[in-house]
Amino acid sequence: MGEGETTMAVAGKLELTIKINDFPTNVETAENGWKKFEVDCDGRIASITVKPKVFKKLEEAQANYPMWVAAIAGKLGELTDN
């Protein structure tokens, strides 16, 4: 590259996957019945909002399987104070 030339970053997509094996107890109902809860990810708090159908699957797993793991994947939203 010559002097004064700059490079442009390649566009990418940031996706997150958070794994939990405990049923969330701090659940709130948001707009349109969506469920919202927080997860402590190594000291960083992630606020998760899922459709009612997804939350129902978490409830069913918790009721039917004594040892389960959920992987919740999605986009990173806006950063908050937490």
Buried (B, 14 or more C-beta within 10 A) or exposed (E): EEEEEEEEEEEEEEEEEEEBEEBBEEBEEEEEEBBBBBBEEEEEEBEBBBEEEBBEEBEEBBEEEEEBEBEBEBEEEEEEEE
